[in-house]
Amino acid sequence: MLRVLPWITDGATEFLDGFLFRKMQRGSALIFEFGVGNSTLYFLSKGCMVVGIDDDPRWVEMVVNTADQFGYGERLKAQVFPRPYNHVFRPHDYDIVSIDGRDRVACLKTVLEAGIGDETILLLDNTERVSDGPYEAYVDLLKDYHQIHFEQPCVPGVPPMQGNHVDRAGVRVVHRWVTTVAYKRGGPLLTTRGNVF
């Protein structure tokens, strides 16, 4: 299902709304995405330039076609690479690097080893999985980064297994749902050109 709303927690979306508003006031924003989809369309709708990679040719084609229908196609460079595709990343002046595709730990390692700008933020979805194994390596990898965790609130009175985490588009999930923004110490969330956020 495609929508022009990222499939991340509502708090993280609100954070991105503000972050991108400030970036776009100064000109433009450049995004790199591991995994294309709803967030791609969201970033494009905000006026961003997006470089995205994914391993599913049919999914990429659907995202590209949808972007074209909205008139966003000129600002999207989406490519298909077989897994593992973490090696595709090259350092650049990205404002956001989003890791929401396959092989997320390998992608994060590659990004951190390649280096990111002082004002680049990392967007990591499903970081609730740190505690139960799959993304446990995130803890050590991000130990030198500030992190803001946005947890999707529960719907009062709805049992967890009936989908009590519902986002603003009405999508329900039956598990804890956390999206994390990470940035270098002293990075963009503290000041930008002398102005306190």
Phi, psi and omega in degrees: 000123178259143177208156180269056179206125184296147179272065176228177182294153182300320179299319178293322177296317179296321176300312180298322178306312181291316181300313182289327176301314179295319179297315183291333175296332180265003176139281185206172176223140180243127185241139169245130181236128164270106184099112179261162179160226183299321180295326177301311179295322177299309181300318179296321180294339178272000179093007183284158167267136184231131169248120183226147176231151180203165181257359184250105184300321181293321179294316179298317179300318179296318179295315180298316179297319179294317177300318178298318180298326178278352182085020183260355191306326183292341181259010182241129170239098181249131182229154179257130175225140175291155177284148354283140183249010181300330183294348183289333185296134173232141180300142179201177180277060180283142175276325179222136168244117182257127179244097185214031179241219180272162173052050190296323180294315178299321179296315180297317178302313181299315181299314182292323178291322179290328180099141176235160179293160180298335182253013178278138172252149175258134178246118185235114180267159178063036179287358170298340181284355176301318186286337181248021167119300192305323184246026182304327181296339177306323185303310179288320182298327185256016185297336179262013181244145168289147180224138173241125182254128179248110180261134178289125181292156177276154172278121181303134175082359179257122180299146184307317185285357175259011177085066183266006172253109185237126179272177186295345176267001178089007179283131181254140172234150185258015179230166173299143186224117182228135172244137183241137170252128179235146180207157181296148177300131183080014185278205195291343185276348180270308178214155172221115181052039175086354181262127177284134178285000000 
